[in-house]
Amino acid sequence: MSSWILKIMFGDGMDRSLPPTQGRALHRPTTLSFLLCGILFCLLVAVPAPAADNLQPLEMTIPYGQLTRPRAQQLALDASPGVAQMLARIDAARAVVEQARSTMLPVVSAYASQRWQDVSMQPDWAPLMRYEDSLKSFSSGIQVNWLLFDGFSRRASILASEAGVKAAMELTNEARRLLAEAVASAYYQAQLAAEGMLIARQNRLFNAQLESDAEIRWQAGVIAEAEKLNFSVKALQAENDYLEAQQNFSIVCTVLAELLARPEAELSADLYPVASPPEQDPTALPATADEANYALQHRPDLQAMETKHIALLLQKQALKGGYFPKIFLSGAYEYDRLDDLAITDQQERSSYLGFNLTWDLYKGGERSAKIREIDAQLQQLDKEMEQKRLAIQSTLKQARIRAEAARAIYLRQSHTLKLVQRIRDQIEKAYRAGAATLTRLNEAQTDLVKVSGAVAASRISYLQQLESLRAASGRILEDIPLPPISMKEPGFAF
C-alpha cells in the first residue's frame, strides 16, 4: 500500500511522453502529485492537538478554616517547647531562691561513731608506770549551728536570687513575644495565599463564563475561533495562578504547624486561618511617643537586663558583707561510752551552748577582686541597656513607618479596586454588545485581577504591620499575659 501512495504522490518514476527506452531514466513528479501532496499536508495540519482537552478539571476550593490569629498565638504559646524550656528555667531560678533562703535557718547535725582502741599510756605523775588496755568507744551527739550575722550578705544573696527569678520571667516573656510575632507573620501569609487562591478562582469563573458565551458565538459564526480560544488561555492562566497560590499556602501552613507544635508539621482543616475580613475603615495608629514610653517600661528583653542590673548590685553588696565578722550560735548534746576497760566501764553525757565568732581579716585580695569584677560587669550591662533602648526606639519607628505606609496604600488600593471594578463591568457590557474589542476586555480583566491581588496584599500587610508594631512595643503580650509568680518575701530592696 505504501508503494501505491508513493506512486500517487510522485508517480512511478517514468515519463510516458517519451519512448519506453528513455522513460526509465527520468524521475520527475507530475503536477497531480504536487496537488495531492498539498492536500494531504493540509489535512495533517488541520488535525487538532488534544493536549488541552486531556487536562483534568481543577477543583478550585478555598481552604478557609476556623483559626483566628489570637487563637493561633495562644495555641503556639501553650504547646511550644521553647516556652516550656523557659518556664523550666523559672523553676530552676525558684530553686535557687529556696537555696538562698535556707541560709537563714539553723543547721542541725547528728553524728555517731564506734571505735576499737588499743591504749598505751604512761602518766607524767608516775614515770615508772605504764598503763595498757584494749577497749571499745562509742560517741554520738546532736549539734546546732546558727549563723546570726554575716554582714547582711545572706539578705543580699536572697534578693539577688529573687531578681534572678524575675529575670527568668522576663526572658520567658521575651520568648513568648517573639513566638507570637512569628505566628502572626505566618498566619497572615497563609491568609494572603488563600486570598490569592480566591482571586484566581474568581478570574477563572469570569473567563469560563466568557468562554461559554464565546463558544455559542463562534458556533454561530459571529467571532473567530482565536477569540474563543483566548478565554480558554486566560482560564488556564488563572488555574496556574491558583496552583501557585495553593503551593504557597501549603508551605506557609507547614511553617505555622511547626510554630503550633503540631505533630508531623501538618495542620488539620479546622486549623486553617479564617477568611480575612476587609477593613472598611482602618483605625488611626497610636502616637509614637506613647508607644516608645510603653516599650521602655514593658519590653521584656529590656526588663530582663534591668533586673540583671539589680541582681549584680545585690551580689556586690553580698560580697561587701564578707568584710564583716560572722557570729554563730552553737549548741550540742553529746554522749560517750567506753567499754571493756580493765577497771570499769565509763559513760559520759555533756551539753553546751555558746557563741562563736570568725572574722576573715585577710584573704589575699580575693574579695576586692570579685567586687571589681562585678563593677566591670555593671559597666558592660549599662552599655548593653543603652544600646537596647536605641534599638527599641529604632525598631518602633521603623514599624510605625511601615504601618503608616501599609495603611495609606490599603486605603488607596481599595478606592482603586472600586474604580477598576466599574471599568471592567462597563467594558464587559460593551464587549457583549459588540462595542468593545477583545483586547480592551482582556486589559480590563487583567487590571482587575492585579488590583484585587494588590488590595488583598495591602490589607493583610497592614494587619501584619500592626501586629509587628504591637510586638515592637511589647503590647502583643497584653492578650497573652504570663501568670504572676508569688514570692515569700515582698519587693526587691537593696
C-alpha positions in Angstrom: 0.0 0.0 0.0 2.9 2.3 0.8 4.2 1.9 -2.8 0.7 2.8 -4.1 0.7 6.0 -2.1 4.1 6.9 -3.3 3.0 6.3 -6.9 0.0 8.6 -6.5 2.2 11.3 -4.9 5.3 11.1 -7.1 4.3 8.8 -10.0 6.1 5.6 -11.0 9.3 7.4 -12.0 8.7 7.1 -15.8 7.8 9.9 -18.3 5.1 8.5 -20.5 5.7 11.2 -23.2 9.0 9.6 -24.1 9.7 6.2 -25.7 9.9 3.3 -23.2 13.7 3.1 -23.5 14.2 6.7 -22.5 11.4 7.0 -19.9 13.1 4.8 -17.3 15.9 7.3 -17.0 13.7 10.2 -15.9 12.4 10.7 -12.3 10.2 13.8 -12.2 6.9 14.1 -10.2 3.8 15.2 -12.1 1.6 18.2 -11.4 -1.1 15.9 -10.0 1.5 14.6 -7.5 2.2 18.1 -6.1 -1.6 18.8 -5.8 -2.2 15.5 -3.8 0.8 16.2 -1.6 -0.5 19.7 -0.7 -4.0 18.3 0.2 -2.5 15.6 2.5 -0.3 18.2 4.2 -3.3 20.4 4.9 -5.2 17.5 6.3 -2.4 16.7 8.7 -2.0 20.3 9.8 -5.8 20.5 10.4 -5.8 17.7 13.0 -6.5 19.3 16.4 -3.9 18.9 19.2 -5.5 17.0 22.1 -3.2 18.3 24.9 -5.6 20.9 26.4 -8.6 18.5 26.0 -6.8 15.9 28.2 -6.4 18.2 31.2 -8.4 17.1 34.2 -10.8 19.8 35.6 -9.3 21.6 38.5 -11.3 21.8 41.8 -10.5 25.3 43.0 -11.6 25.2 46.6 -10.6 27.8 49.1 -9.1 26.3 52.3 -10.7 28.5 54.9 -10.8 27.2 58.5 -11.8 28.3 62.0 -8.4 29.5 63.3 -8.2 33.2 64.4 -4.9 35.0 65.0 -5.2 35.3 68.8 -6.2 31.6 69.0 -3.2 30.6 66.9 -0.9 32.6 69.1 -2.4 31.0 72.3 -2.1 27.5 70.9 1.6 28.2 70.0 2.4 29.5 73.4 0.7 26.6 75.1 2.4 23.9 73.1 5.8 25.5 72.2 8.8 23.5 73.5 10.8 26.7 73.6 8.4 28.4 76.0 8.3 25.2 78.1 12.1 25.4 78.3 11.9 29.0 79.5 9.3 28.0 82.2 11.7 25.3 83.4 14.3 28.0 83.8 11.9 29.9 86.1 11.5 26.7 88.2 15.3 26.5 88.4 15.5 30.1 89.5 12.9 29.4 92.2 15.0 26.6 93.5 18.0 29.0 93.7 15.8 31.3 95.9 15.0 28.4 98.2 18.7 27.6 98.5 19.5 31.2 99.4 16.7 31.3 102.0 17.9 28.2 103.6 20.9 30.0 105.0 18.6 32.0 107.3 17.8 28.8 109.3 20.0 26.8 111.7 21.9 23.8 110.6 21.2 20.7 112.7 23.7 17.8 112.5 23.7 14.4 114.2 26.8 12.1 114.5 27.8 8.7 115.9 31.0 6.7 115.9 32.1 3.3 117.1 35.9 2.5 117.6 38.1 -0.3 118.8 41.2 1.1 120.5 44.5 -0.2 122.0 45.7 2.3 124.6 49.2 2.6 125.9 49.7 5.4 128.3 52.5 6.5 130.7 51.3 9.2 133.2 53.6 12.1 133.9 53.0 11.8 137.6 54.1 8.1 137.6 57.0 7.8 135.0 57.7 4.2 136.1 54.2 3.1 135.4 52.7 2.2 132.0 49.0 1.6 131.5 47.9 -0.6 128.6 44.4 -1.7 127.7 42.1 -2.6 124.9 38.6 -1.0 124.8 35.7 0.0 122.7 34.5 3.6 122.5 31.1 4.9 121.3 30.3 8.5 120.7 27.1 10.2 119.5 25.5 13.6 119.6 23.5 16.4 118.1 24.9 19.8 117.1 23.2 23.0 116.1 24.9 25.9 114.3 23.0 29.1 113.5 24.6 31.9 111.6 23.2 35.1 113.3 25.2 37.8 111.5 27.3 37.9 108.3 27.3 41.5 107.3 23.9 41.2 105.6 25.4 39.0 102.9 22.6 36.4 103.2 19.9 39.0 102.8 21.6 40.4 99.7 22.0 36.9 98.2 18.3 36.1 98.7 17.3 39.3 97.0 19.7 38.6 94.1 18.2 35.2 93.6 14.7 36.7 93.6 15.9 39.1 90.9 17.1 36.0 89.0 13.5 34.7 89.1 12.2 37.9 87.8 14.8 38.0 85.0 13.8 34.4 84.1 10.2 35.6 83.9 11.1 38.5 81.6 13.2 36.2 79.3 10.2 33.9 79.1 8.0 36.8 78.1 10.6 37.7 75.5 10.4 34.2 74.1 6.6 34.5 74.1 6.8 37.9 72.4 9.0 36.6 69.5 6.9 33.5 69.1 3.6 35.5 69.0 5.1 37.7 66.3 6.3 34.8 64.3 2.9 33.1 64.5 1.2 36.3 63.4 3.5 36.6 60.4 2.9 33.0 59.3 -0.8 33.4 59.9 -1.2 36.5 57.7 1.0 34.9 55.0 -1.4 32.0 54.9 -4.3 34.3 54.7 -2.6 36.1 51.8 -2.1 32.8 49.9 -5.7 32.0 50.5 -6.7 35.4 49.1 -4.6 34.6 46.0 -6.4 31.4 45.5 -9.8 33.1 45.8 -8.8 35.8 43.3 -7.6 33.1 40.8 -10.9 31.2 41.2 -12.9 34.4 40.5 -10.7 35.1 37.5 -11.2 31.5 36.3 -15.0 31.8 36.7 -15.1 35.0 34.8 -13.1 33.7 31.8 -15.1 30.4 31.9 -18.3 32.3 31.5 -17.0 34.4 28.7 -15.6 31.2 27.1 -19.0 29.6 27.2 -20.6 32.7 25.6 -17.8 32.8 23.0 -18.4 29.2 22.2 -22.0 30.0 21.2 -21.0 33.0 19.2 -18.3 31.0 17.4 -20.7 28.2 16.6 -22.9 30.9 15.1 -20.0 32.2 13.0 -20.1 35.7 14.7 -16.5 35.6 16.0 -13.3 33.9 15.0 -12.1 30.8 16.8 -9.0 32.6 18.1 -11.2 34.9 20.1 -12.9 31.9 21.7 -9.6 30.3 22.5 -8.4 33.5 24.1 -10.7 32.9 27.0 -9.5 29.3 27.3 -6.0 30.6 27.6 -7.0 33.1 30.2 -8.8 30.4 32.2 -5.8 28.2 32.2 -3.6 31.1 33.3 -6.0 31.6 36.2 -5.7 27.9 37.2 -1.9 28.3 37.1 -2.2 31.3 39.5 -4.4 29.2 41.7 -1.9 26.3 41.8 0.9 28.7 42.6 -1.1 30.3 45.5 -2.0 26.8 46.7 1.7 25.9 46.8 2.5 29.0 48.9 -0.5 28.2 51.2 0.8 24.7 51.8 4.3 25.8 52.6 3.2 28.6 55.0 0.8 26.2 56.7 3.7 23.8 57.3 5.6 26.7 59.0 2.5 27.6 61.0 2.1 23.9 62.1 5.7 23.9 63.3 5.1 27.0 65.3 2.0 25.5 66.8 4.0 22.3 67.6 1.6 20.1 65.6 2.7 16.5 65.0 4.3 15.9 61.6 4.1 19.7 60.9 0.6 19.3 59.5 -2.5 21.4 60.2 -6.0 19.9 60.2 -8.6 21.6 58.1 -10.2 23.3 61.1 -6.8 24.9 62.0 -6.6 26.7 58.7 -6.9 30.5 59.1 -10.3 32.1 58.7 -11.1 34.3 55.7 -9.5 37.7 56.0 -12.3 40.3 56.6 -12.0 43.6 54.7 -11.0 46.5 56.8 -13.6 49.1 55.9 -12.0 52.0 58.0 -8.5 51.2 59.3 -8.1 52.8 62.7 -5.5 55.5 63.3 -2.1 54.4 64.6 -1.1 55.2 68.2 1.3 58.0 68.9 5.0 57.2 68.5 5.9 58.8 71.9 3.3 56.7 73.7 4.5 53.5 72.1 8.1 54.4 72.9 7.3 55.1 76.6 5.4 51.9 76.9 8.1 49.9 75.2 10.8 51.3 77.5 8.7 50.3 80.5 7.4 46.9 79.4 9.6 45.4 76.7 10.6 42.1 78.4 14.1 42.0 77.0 14.9 45.4 78.4 13.2 44.5 81.7 15.4 41.4 81.9 18.5 43.5 81.6 17.3 45.9 84.2 16.6 43.0 86.6 20.0 41.6 85.9 21.5 45.0 86.8 19.7 44.8 90.2 20.9 41.3 90.7 24.5 42.4 90.1 24.2 45.3 92.6 22.9 42.8 95.2 25.7 40.4 94.5 28.1 43.3 95.1 26.5 44.0 98.4 26.7 40.4 99.4 30.5 40.4 98.7 30.9 43.6 100.8 29.3 41.7 103.7 32.4 39.4 103.6 34.4 42.2 105.3 32.3 41.8 108.4 32.7 39.1 111.1 30.4 36.1 111.3 28.6 35.3 114.5 27.3 31.8 115.1 25.1 30.4 117.9 26.3 26.9 118.6 25.0 24.1 120.8 25.3 20.4 121.2 24.4 17.4 123.3 27.0 14.6 123.3 27.1 11.0 124.7 30.4 9.0 125.1 30.8 5.4 126.3 33.9 3.3 127.0 33.6 -0.5 127.3 36.0 -3.3 128.2 38.2 -1.2 130.4 40.3 -3.1 132.9 38.8 -1.4 135.9 35.2 -0.5 134.9 33.1 0.8 132.0 32.7 4.5 131.6 29.8 6.7 130.3 29.8 10.5 129.9 27.0 12.9 128.9 27.6 16.5 128.1 25.9 19.6 126.5 26.9 23.1 125.7 25.5 26.3 124.2 27.6 29.3 123.2 28.6 31.9 120.6 31.3 31.6 118.0 32.9 34.5 116.1 35.0 34.2 113.0 36.5 37.1 111.1 38.4 36.8 107.9 40.8 39.7 108.2 42.9 38.9 105.1 42.1 36.7 102.1 44.8 37.8 99.6 42.7 40.4 97.9 40.0 37.9 96.7 37.1 40.0 97.9 38.2 43.2 96.4 38.9 41.5 93.1 35.4 40.0 93.0 33.9 43.4 93.6 35.9 44.9 90.8 34.7 42.1 88.5 31.1 43.0 89.3 31.8 46.7 88.7 33.1 45.8 85.2 30.0 43.7 84.5 27.8 46.6 85.6 29.5 48.9 83.2 29.2 46.4 80.4 25.5 45.9 81.2 24.9 49.7 81.3 26.2 50.0 77.7 24.1 47.0 76.6 21.0 48.6 78.1 21.8 51.9 76.3 22.2 50.0 73.0 18.9 48.1 73.6 17.0 51.3 74.2 18.3 52.7 71.0 17.4 49.5 69.1 13.9 49.5 70.6 13.3 53.1 69.6 14.6 52.4 66.1 12.5 49.3 65.7 9.4 51.1 66.8 10.0 53.9 64.4 10.5 51.6 61.5 7.4 49.5 62.4 5.3 52.7 62.6 6.6 53.9 59.2 5.8 50.6 57.6 2.3 50.5 59.3 1.5 54.1 58.1 2.6 53.2 54.6 0.6 50.0 54.6 -2.5 51.8 55.8 -2.2 54.6 53.2 -1.6 52.0 50.4 -4.5 49.9 51.5 -6.9 52.9 51.5 -5.8 53.9 48.0 -5.8 50.4 46.7 -9.4 49.9 48.0 -10.5 53.0 46.2 -8.7 51.9 43.0 -10.4 48.5 43.2 -13.8 50.1 43.1 -12.9 52.2 40.1 -11.3 49.2 38.2 -14.4 47.0 39.0 -16.7 49.6 37.5 -14.5 49.9 34.4 -14.3 46.2 33.9 -18.1 45.8 34.3 -18.8 48.6 31.8 -16.3 47.1 29.3 -17.8 43.7 29.7 -21.2 45.0 28.8 -19.8 46.9 25.8 -18.0 43.8 24.6 -21.1 41.7 24.9 -22.9 44.4 22.9 -20.1 44.4 20.3 -19.0 47.9 21.1 -15.6 47.0 22.7 -12.8 44.8 21.5 -11.5 41.7 23.0 -8.1 43.3 23.7 -9.8 46.0 25.8 -11.7 43.4 27.8 -8.5 41.5 28.4 -6.8 44.6 29.6 -9.7 45.5 32.0 -9.8 41.9 33.4 -6.1 41.8 33.9 -6.2 45.2 35.7 -9.0 43.9 37.9 -7.0 40.8 38.9 -3.9 42.8 39.6 -5.7 45.4 41.7 -7.6 42.7 43.6 -4.4 41.0 44.5 -2.8 44.3 45.5 -5.8 45.1 47.7 -5.6 41.7 49.5 -1.8 42.1 49.9 -2.1 45.6 51.2 -4.9 44.8 53.6 -3.0 41.8 55.0 0.2 43.7 55.0 -1.5 46.4 57.1 -2.7 43.9 59.6 0.7 42.3 59.8 2.4 45.6 60.3 0.0 46.5 63.1 1.0 43.2 64.8 4.7 44.0 64.2 4.1 47.4 65.8 2.5 45.8 68.8 5.3 43.3 69.1 7.9 46.1 68.9 6.3 47.9 71.8 5.5 44.8 73.8 1.7 45.3 73.7 1.4 41.9 71.9 1.7 40.3 75.4 -1.4 42.1 76.7 -3.6 39.5 75.1 -1.5 36.6 76.4 -0.1 37.6 79.8 2.2 35.4 81.8 0.7 34.3 85.2 2.3 36.1 88.1 4.9 34.3 90.2 4.4 34.6 94.0 7.3 35.4 96.3 7.5 34.7 100.0 9.2 38.0 100.7 7.9 41.2 99.1 9.7 43.5 96.8 13.3 44.0 95.7 15.1 46.3 98.1 18.8 46.9 98.5 
